[in-house]
Structure formats: structure tokens, C-alpha cells
Amino acid sequence: MEKFLMNVEYYYELFQINSLFLKILYTLVFILSCLCAYNILFLIKKHFKRRKTQRRVAYLRREYFERIKEILLTEQVFGSSDFHNYLGVSSYDNGFKRELTNLILEIIDTYPQVNKKNYELLMEELKLKKFWEEELLKGSKKRKERALRKIKGLNLVIAESVIIPMTTIKNSILRRKARSLYIYISKNNPFKFFDNDFDDQFSEWDNIEIHEILSKKPQETIPNFIHWVQNHSAGEALKSFLVYEMGCYGQKEASPYLLKMIESSGMKLRQQIIRTLGVLQYKEAATFLMGIYPVQPSFIQEEILKTLGEFAQEDSLPFVENAVVTTHNVETKMQGLYTLLCFGESGKAIFERLKAQAKPQELLAFEHVENPLNQRTL
């Protein structure tokens, strides 16, 4: 020990007699060495932690995957004692629950139709619902976000009091995920956030999440979305999404109201309304759409042609033919040709006549449309 202290004293005195430049240099080298040592230790720790997780996952998959799969897919309804005897789980620590959740999600993603009673028993006996609720209440931001994903993936119905505080927090990612999940779990007013534009940062990812959640709700609980589409305070992104959902749920009674909104809507919403009118087969819109066609940008014109193809009314054929002949936009011309083929033999005859009259440089569009590999669905 005495020798060590003498060495320290020696190097300290050596440090003191050096120039200021060398002192700074030695200090920087020392700090960088400490940082490198810390990062190396951190990476080693992370590596061993990852290996431990991998071993745990391998063990759970080997021991429980097939048994859980059997419980979920069998027609036999398990009781509590039968369940524990068959599964043979001896511990329920948090790491076990996280990895077990991933195994269950893998199974239900592959086999959506599972034994509902056995599934509920699995959630209850392994205390997965309680675990993810606690993660939502007490976890860090990262853990809360993960808990929201798992609760949605497992189709867990948790108490509204657990999720409501998260619907108003500052973190926009967690807030939007919580509001999406609220639509699924709420029994009182699941769509209340649509009254306030859902969120001021409504995104394409929100579209995907909410569409998935709506698909899990009984169809009789889905409202008519025209109320929020006509709401002037709602943003165009939310309105466009809701108009798309109106098409998914066949809300035909809203078609006249959508038609009236076209001219006062922004381009994104206008495009979605025209597309949805085609899905809803609101053929009364054809005359109006042909009337506004000349003053629309090309992508709206193409949407109108698609919708006329959905309607496939004979009296629209001359209009579609004229649109193909007069346009100088290649994409619009090709969409018009695709639309002609939606009119059956009459449209096919016009297609062939226009092809015979086409100039050599125009034939490529006809050949492209005729190629089976390029067939479009309207």
C-alpha cells in the first residue's frame, strides 16, 4: 500500500511540474480513457443481458409454446386446476410475463380464431392483464408505450380509469396511442376524441391503429361518421380517414352529404370523398363528377375516372372516351383506358377503336393497360 501511495505521489508531482498544455492533454486522455472503459463495460453488460434474454426466450418457447398453442386452439374448455396441471408453470416473474406475452401474440397472430374461454383463463391465471395495467400506471414512458401496444395486441379490456389519465398527457406519441386504445375499451363514449379533432398531430400511423381497433369492435357499435366529417373544427386528415371508414362500413345514407362537401373540401379530402362515393356505389354522383372534371387537377381527374369505372353506367362512356382522347397527361390517359375496360363489351369496343386510331407513340399506353401484369383494381 505504501508503495502504491509513493507511486501516486510521484505521478502527481510529475503532473504538477508539466506545462499547462501537457496538463490539459493528460486530463483529456484520462477522461477519454474513463469514457471508453465505461462504454466497454456498458456493452459487455448489454451483451450478457441480451444473451440472458435469448436463453429465457428459448427456454419458454421450448417448454411452453406448444402447450399454450394447444390450450388456445383446442375445443376443450380448461378449468383452473386442469390449466395449471397441463401448463406446468412454476413462476410468474415480470420477465417471464413479458416474454410469455410475445409468445401468445405470435400464436394469435397466426391463429386469430382461438378458444375464447381458454384465452380469458390464460390472461387471468398468468396475471397478464394485471401486469400490463401496472406497467401502464407505474412504468417509464418507454414501458408505458410498450404496455399500450401489448394491451391492444392481446385485446385486453382494461378499466377506463387506467387509460383516461394518459389521453391528456403532453407526450404526443403516448397520448395518441392512449386515445386510440380508448376507442376500443370505452363503453360510455368511445369516440369522444373525434369531437376535438382526435389530436392536433393526426398521422398516417393513427389511421392504421384506429382502423385496426375499429375492426375489433362489434359492427353495431360503429357510429355513422358523417357527424364528425361535417364538423368544421375537425382537421382534414381526420375527416379523410373517417370518410374512408364510411366506405369500409357501407354507410350509404351519408352519400348525399359527402357529395355536397366536394367543392368546399381540400384536395386530400376531396379525393377520398370521390373514392368513397365509388365504393358506396352512389351512382347519382356521376353527373356532378363529370361536371367538375375539367377544372380539377390531374390526380382528382384520375379519381373521378376510377369512380365512374366503379359505377360502369353506359351513359358515362362517351365522357370517359372523350377524357382519354383529349388529355395530354399519360397517367390520366392510362386511368381512362383502365376505366373503359370496366364497362364490359361496350368499353372494350371503344378501347380497341381508340387503339386502332392511336399514333405510334401513343400505343405504349394501350399495351401497358392490356398487359395482365399491370392490371389495376379500381
Backbone torsions as a table, in degrees:
resi	resn	phi	psi	omega
1	MET	NA	-41.2	-179.9
2	GLU	-63.2	-39.4	178.3
3	LYS	-64.1	-39.2	179.1
4	PHE	-63.4	-44.4	-179.9
5	LEU	-64.8	-35.6	177.2
6	MET	-64.8	-39.5	178.2
7	ASN	-64.7	-41.0	178.1
8	VAL	-62.6	-44.1	180.0
9	GLU	-63.1	-39.5	179.7
10	TYR	-62.2	-48.1	-178.5
11	TYR	-69.1	-30.5	177.1
12	TYR	-66.8	-45.1	178.5
13	GLU	-65.0	-37.6	177.3
14	LEU	-62.8	-38.7	178.7
15	PHE	-64.9	-39.5	-176.0
16	GLN	-67.0	-34.1	-176.1
17	ILE	-85.4	-7.0	178.5
18	ASN	-74.9	162.3	177.7
19	SER	-69.2	165.7	-179.9
20	LEU	-60.2	-38.8	-179.8
21	PHE	-60.9	-45.8	-179.6
22	LEU	-67.4	-35.2	177.3
23	LYS	-60.6	-45.5	179.6
24	ILE	-64.4	-40.8	-179.4
25	LEU	-63.5	-46.0	179.4
26	TYR	-62.5	-39.8	-179.8
27	THR	-63.3	-44.3	179.4
28	LEU	-63.6	-41.7	178.8
29	VAL	-62.2	-41.7	179.2
30	PHE	-63.0	-45.2	-179.6
31	ILE	-63.6	-44.9	179.4
32	LEU	-63.7	-37.1	178.0
33	SER	-63.8	-41.5	178.1
34	CYS	-64.0	-42.0	179.5
35	LEU	-64.2	-43.3	179.2
36	CYS	-62.7	-42.6	179.4
37	ALA	-63.1	-41.6	179.2
38	TYR	-62.3	-45.6	-178.9
39	ASN	-64.7	-38.6	178.7
40	ILE	-64.3	-44.8	177.8
41	LEU	-63.0	-38.7	179.1
42	PHE	-63.5	-44.7	179.9
43	LEU	-65.8	-37.9	177.6
44	ILE	-63.9	-45.2	179.1
45	LYS	-61.7	-42.6	179.8
46	LYS	-64.1	-39.7	179.7
47	HIS	-62.1	-47.8	-179.2
48	PHE	-67.0	-33.9	177.0
49	LYS	-65.9	-41.5	178.4
50	ARG	-65.5	-40.6	177.4
51	ARG	-63.0	-39.5	178.6
52	LYS	-63.6	-42.8	178.2
53	THR	-63.7	-42.2	179.2
54	GLN	-62.1	-40.2	177.7
55	ARG	-65.7	-39.2	178.0
56	ARG	-63.2	-46.2	-179.9
57	VAL	-61.6	-43.7	179.4
58	ALA	-61.8	-40.4	178.9
59	TYR	-64.8	-47.0	-179.1
60	LEU	-63.3	-41.4	179.3
61	ARG	-64.0	-43.0	-178.7
62	ARG	-66.9	-39.4	-172.6
63	GLU	-89.3	-33.1	-167.5
64	TYR	-122.8	-18.4	-173.1
65	PHE	-56.7	-53.0	-177.0
66	GLU	-65.7	-36.1	179.6
67	ARG	-66.9	-43.9	178.4
68	ILE	-64.4	-41.8	178.1
69	LYS	-58.7	-43.2	178.9
70	GLU	-63.7	-43.3	179.5
71	ILE	-61.0	-41.1	-175.7
72	LEU	-78.1	-27.9	-174.0
73	LEU	-100.7	-15.8	-178.9
74	THR	-73.2	154.0	175.2
75	GLU	-81.1	-18.9	179.1
76	GLN	-66.2	134.6	177.7
77	VAL	-94.0	120.8	-177.7
78	PHE	-83.1	144.4	166.6
79	GLY	-91.4	172.3	-176.4
80	SER	-60.4	-47.7	-177.6
81	SER	-68.0	-42.4	177.4
82	ASP	-60.2	-39.8	-179.9
83	PHE	-60.5	-49.9	-177.6
84	HIS	-67.2	-37.9	178.7
85	ASN	-64.5	-39.9	-177.1
86	TYR	-74.9	-43.5	-176.2
87	LEU	-76.5	-39.2	176.2
88	GLY	67.5	36.1	179.0
89	VAL	-84.5	131.0	-176.1
90	SER	-104.8	-15.5	-178.8
91	SER	-144.6	157.8	-176.7
92	TYR	-134.1	44.2	-180.0
93	ASP	-69.8	168.0	-173.0
94	ASN	-62.9	-39.9	177.4
95	GLY	-61.6	-39.7	177.3
96	PHE	-60.3	-44.2	-176.9
97	LYS	-67.1	-38.6	178.8
98	ARG	-63.4	-48.8	-177.6
99	GLU	-71.1	-34.5	178.0
100	LEU	-65.7	-36.6	176.1
101	THR	-58.5	-43.5	179.8
102	ASN	-63.1	-38.4	177.3
103	LEU	-64.1	-43.3	-179.6
104	ILE	-64.4	-42.4	178.5
105	LEU	-62.4	-38.7	177.5
106	GLU	-61.2	-40.4	-179.2
107	ILE	-69.2	-47.4	-175.6
108	ILE	-74.1	-21.2	172.9
109	ASP	-70.4	-35.2	179.6
110	THR	-81.2	-37.3	-178.0
111	TYR	-126.1	83.6	-176.0
112	PRO	-61.3	-30.9	-178.4
113	GLN	-89.0	100.1	-179.4
114	VAL	-117.6	166.3	176.5
115	ASN	-69.0	109.9	-172.0
116	LYS	-62.5	-43.1	-178.0
117	LYS	-66.2	-41.1	177.6
118	ASN	-66.9	-34.8	178.3
119	TYR	-64.6	-45.2	178.3
120	GLU	-63.3	-38.5	177.4
121	LEU	-63.1	-41.7	178.9
122	LEU	-60.4	-45.9	179.1
123	MET	-62.2	-40.5	-176.0
124	GLU	-73.8	-49.4	-174.1
125	GLU	-70.0	-33.4	178.3
126	LEU	-90.0	1.3	175.1
127	LYS	57.4	35.6	-178.9
128	LEU	-73.6	-38.1	179.1
129	LYS	-61.6	-47.3	179.6
130	LYS	-63.0	-40.0	-179.1
131	PHE	-61.4	-48.0	-177.4
132	TRP	-72.8	-28.2	172.8
133	GLU	-64.0	-43.6	179.1
134	GLU	-65.9	-37.2	175.8
135	GLU	-61.6	-36.8	-180.0
136	LEU	-69.6	-35.5	-177.0
137	LEU	-82.5	-39.0	-168.7
138	LYS	-116.5	-9.4	-174.2
139	GLY	-76.4	170.5	173.2
140	SER	-70.3	176.2	179.8
141	LYS	-58.9	-42.2	-180.0
142	LYS	-64.0	-42.8	-179.7
143	ARG	-69.5	-35.1	177.7
144	LYS	-65.6	-42.1	178.2
145	GLU	-62.3	-42.0	178.0
146	ARG	-64.4	-40.2	179.9
147	ALA	-62.7	-39.4	177.9
148	LEU	-62.1	-41.3	179.2
149	ARG	-65.0	-43.3	-177.7
150	LYS	-68.7	-40.4	179.1
151	ILE	-62.0	-41.6	177.9
152	LYS	-67.4	-43.3	-179.0
153	GLY	-64.1	-37.3	-179.6
154	LEU	-83.7	-4.5	-178.2
155	ASN	58.6	39.3	179.7
156	LEU	-80.5	134.8	176.2
157	VAL	-99.4	103.5	-178.2
158	ILE	-100.6	168.4	-179.3
159	ALA	-65.6	139.9	179.1
160	GLU	-60.7	-32.4	-178.7
161	SER	-63.3	-23.1	178.5
162	VAL	-76.0	-38.4	-172.8
163	ILE	-90.7	-28.2	-173.7
164	ILE	-57.5	-45.1	180.0
165	PRO	-57.2	-28.8	-177.8
166	MET	-79.7	-13.7	-178.1
167	THR	-78.5	-5.6	-178.0
168	THR	-126.1	9.4	-178.6
169	ILE	-74.0	165.7	-175.7
170	LYS	-72.7	-34.8	-178.4
171	ASN	-63.2	111.1	-171.4
172	SER	-66.1	-34.5	-178.6
173	ILE	-65.9	-49.8	179.1
174	LEU	-64.7	-39.6	-178.2
175	ARG	-61.7	-46.1	-178.0
176	ARG	-68.7	-39.1	177.7
177	LYS	-64.2	-40.3	179.4
178	ALA	-65.8	-40.2	179.6
179	ARG	-67.3	-36.8	176.3
180	SER	-63.1	-45.7	-179.5
181	LEU	-65.8	-33.3	179.6
182	TYR	-59.9	-35.9	177.7
183	ILE	-57.6	-36.6	-177.2
184	TYR	-77.7	-41.4	-171.2
185	ILE	-90.7	-22.6	-174.1
186	SER	-72.3	136.5	175.9
187	LYS	-103.5	-13.9	-174.5
188	ASN	-94.3	-60.6	-177.9
189	ASN	-143.8	69.6	-171.4
190	PRO	-63.6	-23.5	-174.1
191	PHE	-104.7	20.2	-173.9
192	LYS	-63.9	-26.4	-178.2
193	PHE	-75.1	-14.5	173.1
194	PHE	-67.4	-24.5	179.2
195	ASP	-65.5	-25.6	-177.9
196	ASN	-114.1	34.7	178.6
197	ASP	66.5	22.2	-179.2
198	PHE	59.0	-60.3	178.0
199	ASP	-164.2	150.6	-176.8
200	ASP	-74.5	-2.7	178.2
201	GLN	-124.8	42.0	-177.9
202	PHE	-59.4	125.7	-170.6
203	SER	-124.9	174.9	176.3
204	GLU	-62.6	-35.3	178.3
205	TRP	-65.2	-36.6	175.0
206	ASP	-61.3	-40.3	176.5
207	ASN	-53.0	-50.2	-176.4
208	ILE	-63.9	-46.7	-176.5
209	GLU	-64.0	-46.6	-176.3
210	ILE	-70.0	-36.9	176.8
211	HIS	-60.3	-42.9	178.6
212	GLU	-63.6	-41.0	-179.8
213	ILE	-67.6	-41.4	178.2
214	LEU	-61.3	-36.1	-178.9
215	SER	-66.2	-19.8	179.4
216	LYS	-88.9	-12.8	-179.2
217	LYS	-86.5	147.6	175.5
218	PRO	-58.3	138.9	-173.6
219	GLN	-60.6	-30.4	-179.2
220	GLU	-69.3	-13.8	179.0
221	THR	-92.8	-3.9	-179.5
222	ILE	-81.3	123.2	-179.0
223	PRO	-80.5	170.2	171.7
224	ASN	-79.2	120.7	-171.1
225	PHE	-79.1	-3.6	-176.8
226	ILE	-61.2	-29.2	179.3
227	HIS	-55.7	-45.4	-177.6
228	TRP	-81.6	-28.0	178.6
229	VAL	-66.7	-35.4	179.4
230	GLN	-82.4	-8.3	-179.3
231	ASN	-72.2	117.8	-174.5
232	HIS	-67.2	-22.9	-178.0
233	SER	-80.8	-16.3	-179.6
234	ALA	-73.0	142.4	179.3
235	GLY	-75.6	160.8	-176.6
236	GLU	-65.9	-33.3	-179.6
237	ALA	-63.7	-44.2	178.4
238	LEU	-66.4	-43.4	-179.9
239	LYS	-60.6	-43.3	-179.9
240	SER	-61.4	-42.2	178.1
241	PHE	-62.4	-45.1	-177.9
242	LEU	-67.0	-35.4	176.1
243	VAL	-64.0	-40.4	175.8
244	TYR	-59.9	-43.4	179.7
245	GLU	-65.9	-31.8	176.3
246	MET	-61.0	-36.6	175.3
247	GLY	-68.5	-40.5	-179.6
248	CYS	-62.4	-36.9	-175.9
249	TYR	-100.6	11.1	173.5
250	GLY	58.9	41.8	-177.8
251	GLN	-82.9	69.5	-173.2
252	LYS	-64.9	-28.9	-177.2
253	GLU	-63.9	-16.9	179.7
254	ALA	-88.4	-5.7	-174.3
255	SER	-55.9	-46.1	179.6
256	PRO	-59.7	-35.4	-179.8
257	TYR	-70.6	-36.7	177.1
258	LEU	-64.4	-41.6	-179.5
259	LEU	-59.7	-39.8	-179.6
260	LYS	-67.9	-23.1	-176.2
261	MET	-84.7	-12.3	-169.8
262	ILE	-56.5	-52.1	-172.6
263	GLU	-69.5	-25.7	-178.8
264	SER	-93.6	2.8	-176.2
265	SER	-96.5	155.4	172.1
266	GLY	-67.8	169.7	-172.6
267	MET	-63.4	-41.7	-178.5
268	LYS	-64.1	-46.3	179.9
269	LEU	-67.3	-39.4	179.6
270	ARG	-60.4	-44.8	179.1
271	GLN	-60.3	-43.5	-178.2
272	GLN	-68.4	-37.1	178.4
273	ILE	-63.2	-46.2	-179.5
274	ILE	-61.0	-43.2	178.7
275	ARG	-62.2	-43.3	-178.3
276	THR	-68.3	-35.9	176.2
277	LEU	-59.7	-35.3	175.3
278	GLY	-67.1	-42.9	179.1
279	VAL	-62.6	-40.2	-178.9
280	LEU	-80.6	-2.1	179.0
281	GLN	55.7	43.1	177.7
282	TYR	-87.0	81.5	-172.4
283	LYS	-68.7	-17.0	176.5
284	GLU	-63.7	-15.2	-179.1
285	ALA	-80.7	-12.1	-171.5
286	ALA	-58.3	-47.7	-177.6
287	THR	-61.4	-42.8	179.6
288	PHE	-64.2	-43.6	-178.6
289	LEU	-64.1	-40.6	177.7
290	MET	-66.8	-29.8	179.8
291	GLY	-70.2	-37.9	-178.3
292	ILE	-89.1	-8.9	-175.0
293	TYR	-51.2	-48.0	-172.9
294	PRO	-61.5	-26.6	-174.1
295	VAL	-101.0	11.5	-178.6
296	GLN	-97.9	151.9	172.9
297	PRO	-64.8	164.9	-170.8
298	SER	-60.6	-38.2	-177.0
299	PHE	-70.4	-27.6	174.6
300	ILE	-74.8	-38.6	176.3
301	GLN	-59.0	-42.5	178.8
302	GLU	-63.4	-37.4	178.9
303	GLU	-66.7	-38.2	177.5
304	ILE	-63.2	-43.7	179.0
305	LEU	-62.7	-40.1	176.1
306	LYS	-59.4	-46.0	-177.6
307	THR	-65.6	-39.7	175.9
308	LEU	-62.3	-33.2	174.9
309	GLY	-66.7	-35.6	175.8
310	GLU	-63.7	-40.4	-179.7
311	PHE	-72.2	-41.4	178.9
312	ALA	52.2	47.2	177.6
313	GLN	-90.3	132.4	-175.8
314	GLU	-56.9	-36.2	-176.4
315	ASP	-72.7	-6.1	175.4
316	SER	-90.3	-10.8	-175.7
317	LEU	-58.5	-46.8	179.6
318	PRO	-58.7	-36.6	179.4
319	PHE	-64.6	-46.9	-178.8
320	VAL	-63.2	-41.6	178.1
321	GLU	-60.1	-44.7	-180.0
322	ASN	-64.4	-36.9	178.7
323	ALA	-63.3	-38.3	178.9
324	VAL	-67.9	-42.4	-175.4
325	VAL	-70.6	-38.7	-170.7
326	THR	-90.6	-20.1	-175.8
327	THR	-74.7	147.9	175.2
328	HIS	-107.2	1.0	179.8
329	ASN	-91.9	122.6	-175.1
330	VAL	-63.2	-43.4	-179.4
331	GLU	-63.3	-42.3	179.0
332	THR	-64.8	-40.4	178.7
333	LYS	-61.9	-45.3	-179.5
334	MET	-64.8	-38.4	177.8
335	GLN	-64.0	-38.5	176.8
336	GLY	-62.6	-38.1	178.3
337	LEU	-67.6	-42.1	175.1
338	TYR	-59.2	-41.5	-178.8
339	THR	-63.9	-41.0	178.5
340	LEU	-55.4	-39.9	-177.9
341	LEU	-69.9	-11.8	177.3
342	CYS	-80.6	-10.9	-176.2
343	PHE	-93.3	14.6	177.2
344	GLY	72.5	-144.1	-175.6
345	GLU	-63.6	-37.9	-179.6
346	SER	-62.3	-46.6	179.6
347	GLY	-66.6	-38.5	178.7
348	LYS	-62.2	-38.7	179.7
349	ALA	-64.6	-42.4	178.0
350	ILE	-65.6	-40.5	178.2
351	PHE	-56.6	-47.7	-177.9
352	GLU	-66.3	-38.3	180.0
353	ARG	-65.6	-44.3	179.3
354	LEU	-65.1	-35.8	178.3
355	LYS	-64.5	-40.8	180.0
356	ALA	-66.6	-29.4	-178.6
357	GLN	-90.4	-8.1	-172.8
358	ALA	-70.5	149.0	174.3
359	LYS	-74.6	157.9	-177.4
360	PRO	-53.2	-38.9	-178.4
361	GLN	-73.6	-14.0	179.6
362	GLU	-93.6	-12.7	-175.2
363	LEU	-66.5	-26.0	-178.7
364	LEU	-59.1	-38.0	179.3
365	ALA	-63.4	-42.7	179.5
366	PHE	-65.4	-43.0	-179.9
367	GLU	-65.4	-36.9	178.4
368	HIS	-63.0	-45.0	-178.5
369	VAL	-67.1	-36.8	-178.7
370	GLU	-74.3	-21.5	-178.3
371	ASN	-64.3	121.6	-178.7
372	PRO	-57.5	-27.1	-179.4
373	LEU	-72.5	-15.3	-177.0
374	ASN	-108.0	14.0	-177.9
375	GLN	-64.9	134.2	179.2
376	ARG	-106.2	153.1	168.6
377	THR	-105.9	131.0	-177.1
378	LEU	-66.8	NA	NA
